[in-house]
Amino acid sequence: MPKLPIVMPGKVVKALKRAGFIKARQTGSHLILWHPETKTTVSIPIHPKTLKKGLLSGIIKESNLTLEEFLKLL
C-alpha cells in the first residue's frame, strides 16, 4: 500500500476537480467541493501549509476515492 504524500491544499483541490468535483462555495478559508453524480461534499482547508496525514486521509475517504485513485489524480 502506498504512503500518503505530503501535499499543499491547492494540489488536493486540483486532483479532486479532475475526479469530477466542482466548487460549491467557500466560507472563510474552507473550500467546499461537491460531486454532482455521487452528491458527495468535501471540505478542504485552504492554508499556506501542507495538510497533515490524518486530514488528507479523511479528505480521501470523504471523496469516496481509494488512495491509489487519488495518487493517480495528483
Phi and psi restraints in degrees (range 20) as a CNS / XPLOR table:
assign (resid 1 and name C) (resid 2 and name N)
       (resid 2 and name CA) (resid 2 and name C) 1.0 -69.6 20.0 2
assign (resid 2 and name N) (resid 2 and name CA)
       (resid 2 and name C) (resid 3 and name N) 1.0 154.6 20.0 2
assign (resid 2 and name C) (resid 3 and name N)
       (resid 3 and name CA) (resid 3 and name C) 1.0 -83.6 20.0 2
assign (resid 3 and name N) (resid 3 and name CA)
       (resid 3 and name C) (resid 4 and name N) 1.0 155.4 20.0 2
assign (resid 3 and name C) (resid 4 and name N)
       (resid 4 and name CA) (resid 4 and name C) 1.0 -69.4 20.0 2
assign (resid 4 and name N) (resid 4 and name CA)
       (resid 4 and name C) (resid 5 and name N) 1.0 133.7 20.0 2
assign (resid 4 and name C) (resid 5 and name N)
       (resid 5 and name CA) (resid 5 and name C) 1.0 -80.3 20.0 2
assign (resid 5 and name N) (resid 5 and name CA)
       (resid 5 and name C) (resid 6 and name N) 1.0 164.4 20.0 2
assign (resid 5 and name C) (resid 6 and name N)
       (resid 6 and name CA) (resid 6 and name C) 1.0 -96.6 20.0 2
assign (resid 6 and name N) (resid 6 and name CA)
       (resid 6 and name C) (resid 7 and name N) 1.0 114.1 20.0 2
assign (resid 6 and name C) (resid 7 and name N)
       (resid 7 and name CA) (resid 7 and name C) 1.0 -133.8 20.0 2
assign (resid 7 and name N) (resid 7 and name CA)
       (resid 7 and name C) (resid 8 and name N) 1.0 157.4 20.0 2
assign (resid 7 and name C) (resid 8 and name N)
       (resid 8 and name CA) (resid 8 and name C) 1.0 -85.7 20.0 2
assign (resid 8 and name N) (resid 8 and name CA)
       (resid 8 and name C) (resid 9 and name N) 1.0 155.8 20.0 2
assign (resid 8 and name C) (resid 9 and name N)
       (resid 9 and name CA) (resid 9 and name C) 1.0 -58.0 20.0 2
assign (resid 9 and name N) (resid 9 and name CA)
       (resid 9 and name C) (resid 10 and name N) 1.0 -34.2 20.0 2
assign (resid 9 and name C) (resid 10 and name N)
       (resid 10 and name CA) (resid 10 and name C) 1.0 -61.5 20.0 2
assign (resid 10 and name N) (resid 10 and name CA)
       (resid 10 and name C) (resid 11 and name N) 1.0 -38.4 20.0 2
assign (resid 10 and name C) (resid 11 and name N)
       (resid 11 and name CA) (resid 11 and name C) 1.0 -68.6 20.0 2
assign (resid 11 and name N) (resid 11 and name CA)
       (resid 11 and name C) (resid 12 and name N) 1.0 -35.9 20.0 2
assign (resid 11 and name C) (resid 12 and name N)
       (resid 12 and name CA) (resid 12 and name C) 1.0 -64.9 20.0 2
assign (resid 12 and name N) (resid 12 and name CA)
       (resid 12 and name C) (resid 13 and name N) 1.0 -42.8 20.0 2
assign (resid 12 and name C) (resid 13 and name N)
       (resid 13 and name CA) (resid 13 and name C) 1.0 -61.9 20.0 2
assign (resid 13 and name N) (resid 13 and name CA)
       (resid 13 and name C) (resid 14 and name N) 1.0 -45.2 20.0 2
assign (resid 13 and name C) (resid 14 and name N)
       (resid 14 and name CA) (resid 14 and name C) 1.0 -62.4 20.0 2
assign (resid 14 and name N) (resid 14 and name CA)
       (resid 14 and name C) (resid 15 and name N) 1.0 -40.7 20.0 2
assign (resid 14 and name C) (resid 15 and name N)
       (resid 15 and name CA) (resid 15 and name C) 1.0 -64.6 20.0 2
assign (resid 15 and name N) (resid 15 and name CA)
       (resid 15 and name C) (resid 16 and name N) 1.0 -43.1 20.0 2
assign (resid 15 and name C) (resid 16 and name N)
       (resid 16 and name CA) (resid 16 and name C) 1.0 -69.2 20.0 2
assign (resid 16 and name N) (resid 16 and name CA)
       (resid 16 and name C) (resid 17 and name N) 1.0 -33.3 20.0 2
assign (resid 16 and name C) (resid 17 and name N)
       (resid 17 and name CA) (resid 17 and name C) 1.0 -66.2 20.0 2
assign (resid 17 and name N) (resid 17 and name CA)
       (resid 17 and name C) (resid 18 and name N) 1.0 -35.2 20.0 2
assign (resid 17 and name C) (resid 18 and name N)
       (resid 18 and name CA) (resid 18 and name C) 1.0 -64.8 20.0 2
assign (resid 18 and name N) (resid 18 and name CA)
       (resid 18 and name C) (resid 19 and name N) 1.0 -27.8 20.0 2
assign (resid 18 and name C) (resid 19 and name N)
       (resid 19 and name CA) (resid 19 and name C) 1.0 -81.2 20.0 2
assign (resid 19 and name N) (resid 19 and name CA)
       (resid 19 and name C) (resid 20 and name N) 1.0 -4.2 20.0 2
assign (resid 19 and name C) (resid 20 and name N)
       (resid 20 and name CA) (resid 20 and name C) 1.0 110.4 20.0 2
assign (resid 20 and name N) (resid 20 and name CA)
       (resid 20 and name C) (resid 21 and name N) 1.0 0.6 20.0 2
assign (resid 20 and name C) (resid 21 and name N)
       (resid 21 and name CA) (resid 21 and name C) 1.0 -75.9 20.0 2
assign (resid 21 and name N) (resid 21 and name CA)
       (resid 21 and name C) (resid 22 and name N) 1.0 148.1 20.0 2
assign (resid 21 and name C) (resid 22 and name N)
       (resid 22 and name CA) (resid 22 and name C) 1.0 -126.9 20.0 2
assign (resid 22 and name N) (resid 22 and name CA)
       (resid 22 and name C) (resid 23 and name N) 1.0 158.4 20.0 2
assign (resid 22 and name C) (resid 23 and name N)
       (resid 23 and name CA) (resid 23 and name C) 1.0 -73.1 20.0 2
assign (resid 23 and name N) (resid 23 and name CA)
       (resid 23 and name C) (resid 24 and name N) 1.0 122.2 20.0 2
assign (resid 23 and name C) (resid 24 and name N)
       (resid 24 and name CA) (resid 24 and name C) 1.0 -91.3 20.0 2
assign (resid 24 and name N) (resid 24 and name CA)
       (resid 24 and name C) (resid 25 and name N) 1.0 -47.8 20.0 2
assign (resid 24 and name C) (resid 25 and name N)
       (resid 25 and name CA) (resid 25 and name C) 1.0 -169.8 20.0 2
assign (resid 25 and name N) (resid 25 and name CA)
       (resid 25 and name C) (resid 26 and name N) 1.0 170.4 20.0 2
assign (resid 25 and name C) (resid 26 and name N)
       (resid 26 and name CA) (resid 26 and name C) 1.0 -136.6 20.0 2
assign (resid 26 and name N) (resid 26 and name CA)
       (resid 26 and name C) (resid 27 and name N) 1.0 125.0 20.0 2
assign (resid 26 and name C) (resid 27 and name N)
       (resid 27 and name CA) (resid 27 and name C) 1.0 -116.1 20.0 2
assign (resid 27 and name N) (resid 27 and name CA)
       (resid 27 and name C) (resid 28 and name N) 1.0 108.4 20.0 2
assign (resid 27 and name C) (resid 28 and name N)
       (resid 28 and name CA) (resid 28 and name C) 1.0 64.3 20.0 2
assign (resid 28 and name N) (resid 28 and name CA)
       (resid 28 and name C) (resid 29 and name N) 1.0 -124.1 20.0 2
assign (resid 28 and name C) (resid 29 and name N)
       (resid 29 and name CA) (resid 29 and name C) 1.0 -99.4 20.0 2
assign (resid 29 and name N) (resid 29 and name CA)
       (resid 29 and name C) (resid 30 and name N) 1.0 13.1 20.0 2
assign (resid 29 and name C) (resid 30 and name N)
       (resid 30 and name CA) (resid 30 and name C) 1.0 -112.2 20.0 2
assign (resid 30 and name N) (resid 30 and name CA)
       (resid 30 and name C) (resid 31 and name N) 1.0 123.2 20.0 2
assign (resid 30 and name C) (resid 31 and name N)
       (resid 31 and name CA) (resid 31 and name C) 1.0 -95.6 20.0 2
assign (resid 31 and name N) (resid 31 and name CA)
       (resid 31 and name C) (resid 32 and name N) 1.0 130.2 20.0 2
assign (resid 31 and name C) (resid 32 and name N)
       (resid 32 and name CA) (resid 32 and name C) 1.0 -105.7 20.0 2
assign (resid 32 and name N) (resid 32 and name CA)
       (resid 32 and name C) (resid 33 and name N) 1.0 118.9 20.0 2
assign (resid 32 and name C) (resid 33 and name N)
       (resid 33 and name CA) (resid 33 and name C) 1.0 -105.7 20.0 2
assign (resid 33 and name N) (resid 33 and name CA)
       (resid 33 and name C) (resid 34 and name N) 1.0 148.5 20.0 2
assign (resid 33 and name C) (resid 34 and name N)
       (resid 34 and name CA) (resid 34 and name C) 1.0 -133.7 20.0 2
assign (resid 34 and name N) (resid 34 and name CA)
       (resid 34 and name C) (resid 35 and name N) 1.0 138.6 20.0 2
assign (resid 34 and name C) (resid 35 and name N)
       (resid 35 and name CA) (resid 35 and name C) 1.0 -104.7 20.0 2
assign (resid 35 and name N) (resid 35 and name CA)
       (resid 35 and name C) (resid 36 and name N) 1.0 119.1 20.0 2
assign (resid 35 and name C) (resid 36 and name N)
       (resid 36 and name CA) (resid 36 and name C) 1.0 -66.8 20.0 2
assign (resid 36 and name N) (resid 36 and name CA)
       (resid 36 and name C) (resid 37 and name N) 1.0 -28.3 20.0 2
assign (resid 36 and name C) (resid 37 and name N)
       (resid 37 and name CA) (resid 37 and name C) 1.0 -82.3 20.0 2
assign (resid 37 and name N) (resid 37 and name CA)
       (resid 37 and name C) (resid 38 and name N) 1.0 -45.8 20.0 2
assign (resid 37 and name C) (resid 38 and name N)
       (resid 38 and name CA) (resid 38 and name C) 1.0 -92.6 20.0 2
assign (resid 38 and name N) (resid 38 and name CA)
       (resid 38 and name C) (resid 39 and name N) 1.0 -6.9 20.0 2
assign (resid 38 and name C) (resid 39 and name N)
       (resid 39 and name CA) (resid 39 and name C) 1.0 57.6 20.0 2
assign (resid 39 and name N) (resid 39 and name CA)
       (resid 39 and name C) (resid 40 and name N) 1.0 33.8 20.0 2
assign (resid 39 and name C) (resid 40 and name N)
       (resid 40 and name CA) (resid 40 and name C) 1.0 -96.4 20.0 2
assign (resid 40 and name N) (resid 40 and name CA)
       (resid 40 and name C) (resid 41 and name N) 1.0 138.0 20.0 2
assign (resid 40 and name C) (resid 41 and name N)
       (resid 41 and name CA) (resid 41 and name C) 1.0 -114.4 20.0 2
assign (resid 41 and name N) (resid 41 and name CA)
       (resid 41 and name C) (resid 42 and name N) 1.0 144.8 20.0 2
assign (resid 41 and name C) (resid 42 and name N)
       (resid 42 and name CA) (resid 42 and name C) 1.0 -134.0 20.0 2
assign (resid 42 and name N) (resid 42 and name CA)
       (resid 42 and name C) (resid 43 and name N) 1.0 132.5 20.0 2
assign (resid 42 and name C) (resid 43 and name N)
       (resid 43 and name CA) (resid 43 and name C) 1.0 -104.0 20.0 2
assign (resid 43 and name N) (resid 43 and name CA)
       (resid 43 and name C) (resid 44 and name N) 1.0 129.5 20.0 2
assign (resid 43 and name C) (resid 44 and name N)
       (resid 44 and name CA) (resid 44 and name C) 1.0 -125.4 20.0 2
assign (resid 44 and name N) (resid 44 and name CA)
       (resid 44 and name C) (resid 45 and name N) 1.0 122.3 20.0 2
assign (resid 44 and name C) (resid 45 and name N)
       (resid 45 and name CA) (resid 45 and name C) 1.0 -74.8 20.0 2
assign (resid 45 and name N) (resid 45 and name CA)
       (resid 45 and name C) (resid 46 and name N) 1.0 127.4 20.0 2
assign (resid 45 and name C) (resid 46 and name N)
       (resid 46 and name CA) (resid 46 and name C) 1.0 -100.2 20.0 2
assign (resid 46 and name N) (resid 46 and name CA)
       (resid 46 and name C) (resid 47 and name N) 1.0 95.3 20.0 2
assign (resid 46 and name C) (resid 47 and name N)
       (resid 47 and name CA) (resid 47 and name C) 1.0 -125.8 20.0 2
assign (resid 47 and name N) (resid 47 and name CA)
       (resid 47 and name C) (resid 48 and name N) 1.0 158.4 20.0 2
assign (resid 47 and name C) (resid 48 and name N)
       (resid 48 and name CA) (resid 48 and name C) 1.0 -81.4 20.0 2
assign (resid 48 and name N) (resid 48 and name CA)
       (resid 48 and name C) (resid 49 and name N) 1.0 32.8 20.0 2
assign (resid 48 and name C) (resid 49 and name N)
       (resid 49 and name CA) (resid 49 and name C) 1.0 -140.0 20.0 2
assign (resid 49 and name N) (resid 49 and name CA)
       (resid 49 and name C) (resid 50 and name N) 1.0 167.9 20.0 2
assign (resid 49 and name C) (resid 50 and name N)
       (resid 50 and name CA) (resid 50 and name C) 1.0 -70.3 20.0 2
assign (resid 50 and name N) (resid 50 and name CA)
       (resid 50 and name C) (resid 51 and name N) 1.0 157.2 20.0 2
assign (resid 50 and name C) (resid 51 and name N)
       (resid 51 and name CA) (resid 51 and name C) 1.0 -83.4 20.0 2
assign (resid 51 and name N) (resid 51 and name CA)
       (resid 51 and name C) (resid 52 and name N) 1.0 138.9 20.0 2
assign (resid 51 and name C) (resid 52 and name N)
       (resid 52 and name CA) (resid 52 and name C) 1.0 -69.6 20.0 2
assign (resid 52 and name N) (resid 52 and name CA)
       (resid 52 and name C) (resid 53 and name N) 1.0 157.5 20.0 2
assign (resid 52 and name C) (resid 53 and name N)
       (resid 53 and name CA) (resid 53 and name C) 1.0 -63.4 20.0 2
assign (resid 53 and name N) (resid 53 and name CA)
       (resid 53 and name C) (resid 54 and name N) 1.0 -38.6 20.0 2
assign (resid 53 and name C) (resid 54 and name N)
       (resid 54 and name CA) (resid 54 and name C) 1.0 -65.5 20.0 2
assign (resid 54 and name N) (resid 54 and name CA)
       (resid 54 and name C) (resid 55 and name N) 1.0 -40.7 20.0 2
assign (resid 54 and name C) (resid 55 and name N)
       (resid 55 and name CA) (resid 55 and name C) 1.0 -67.0 20.0 2
assign (resid 55 and name N) (resid 55 and name CA)
       (resid 55 and name C) (resid 56 and name N) 1.0 -43.2 20.0 2
assign (resid 55 and name C) (resid 56 and name N)
       (resid 56 and name CA) (resid 56 and name C) 1.0 -62.6 20.0 2
assign (resid 56 and name N) (resid 56 and name CA)
       (resid 56 and name C) (resid 57 and name N) 1.0 -41.1 20.0 2
assign (resid 56 and name C) (resid 57 and name N)
       (resid 57 and name CA) (resid 57 and name C) 1.0 -61.5 20.0 2
assign (resid 57 and name N) (resid 57 and name CA)
       (resid 57 and name C) (resid 58 and name N) 1.0 -41.8 20.0 2
assign (resid 57 and name C) (resid 58 and name N)
       (resid 58 and name CA) (resid 58 and name C) 1.0 -64.7 20.0 2
assign (resid 58 and name N) (resid 58 and name CA)
       (resid 58 and name C) (resid 59 and name N) 1.0 -39.4 20.0 2
assign (resid 58 and name C) (resid 59 and name N)
       (resid 59 and name CA) (resid 59 and name C) 1.0 -63.9 20.0 2
assign (resid 59 and name N) (resid 59 and name CA)
       (resid 59 and name C) (resid 60 and name N) 1.0 -41.8 20.0 2
assign (resid 59 and name C) (resid 60 and name N)
       (resid 60 and name CA) (resid 60 and name C) 1.0 -64.2 20.0 2
assign (resid 60 and name N) (resid 60 and name CA)
       (resid 60 and name C) (resid 61 and name N) 1.0 -42.1 20.0 2
assign (resid 60 and name C) (resid 61 and name N)
       (resid 61 and name CA) (resid 61 and name C) 1.0 -66.1 20.0 2
assign (resid 61 and name N) (resid 61 and name CA)
       (resid 61 and name C) (resid 62 and name N) 1.0 -41.4 20.0 2
assign (resid 61 and name C) (resid 62 and name N)
       (resid 62 and name CA) (resid 62 and name C) 1.0 -61.8 20.0 2
assign (resid 62 and name N) (resid 62 and name CA)
       (resid 62 and name C) (resid 63 and name N) 1.0 -33.2 20.0 2
assign (resid 62 and name C) (resid 63 and name N)
       (resid 63 and name CA) (resid 63 and name C) 1.0 -82.7 20.0 2
assign (resid 63 and name N) (resid 63 and name CA)
       (resid 63 and name C) (resid 64 and name N) 1.0 -0.8 20.0 2
assign (resid 63 and name C) (resid 64 and name N)
       (resid 64 and name CA) (resid 64 and name C) 1.0 60.1 20.0 2
assign (resid 64 and name N) (resid 64 and name CA)
       (resid 64 and name C) (resid 65 and name N) 1.0 34.6 20.0 2
assign (resid 64 and name C) (resid 65 and name N)
       (resid 65 and name CA) (resid 65 and name C) 1.0 -109.4 20.0 2
assign (resid 65 and name N) (resid 65 and name CA)
       (resid 65 and name C) (resid 66 and name N) 1.0 152.5 20.0 2
assign (resid 65 and name C) (resid 66 and name N)
       (resid 66 and name CA) (resid 66 and name C) 1.0 -84.5 20.0 2
assign (resid 66 and name N) (resid 66 and name CA)
       (resid 66 and name C) (resid 67 and name N) 1.0 165.0 20.0 2
assign (resid 66 and name C) (resid 67 and name N)
       (resid 67 and name CA) (resid 67 and name C) 1.0 -62.8 20.0 2
assign (resid 67 and name N) (resid 67 and name CA)
       (resid 67 and name C) (resid 68 and name N) 1.0 -38.4 20.0 2
assign (resid 67 and name C) (resid 68 and name N)
       (resid 68 and name CA) (resid 68 and name C) 1.0 -64.8 20.0 2
assign (resid 68 and name N) (resid 68 and name CA)
       (resid 68 and name C) (resid 69 and name N) 1.0 -42.3 20.0 2
assign (resid 68 and name C) (resid 69 and name N)
       (resid 69 and name CA) (resid 69 and name C) 1.0 -63.0 20.0 2
assign (resid 69 and name N) (resid 69 and name CA)
       (resid 69 and name C) (resid 70 and name N) 1.0 -42.2 20.0 2
assign (resid 69 and name C) (resid 70 and name N)
       (resid 70 and name CA) (resid 70 and name C) 1.0 -64.2 20.0 2
assign (resid 70 and name N) (resid 70 and name CA)
       (resid 70 and name C) (resid 71 and name N) 1.0 -42.5 20.0 2
assign (resid 70 and name C) (resid 71 and name N)
       (resid 71 and name CA) (resid 71 and name C) 1.0 -64.3 20.0 2
assign (resid 71 and name N) (resid 71 and name CA)
       (resid 71 and name C) (resid 72 and name N) 1.0 -35.3 20.0 2
assign (resid 71 and name C) (resid 72 and name N)
       (resid 72 and name CA) (resid 72 and name C) 1.0 -67.2 20.0 2
assign (resid 72 and name N) (resid 72 and name CA)
       (resid 72 and name C) (resid 73 and name N) 1.0 -33.4 20.0 2
assign (resid 72 and name C) (resid 73 and name N)
       (resid 73 and name CA) (resid 73 and name C) 1.0 -74.1 20.0 2
assign (resid 73 and name N) (resid 73 and name CA)
       (resid 73 and name C) (resid 74 and name N) 1.0 -23.6 20.0 2
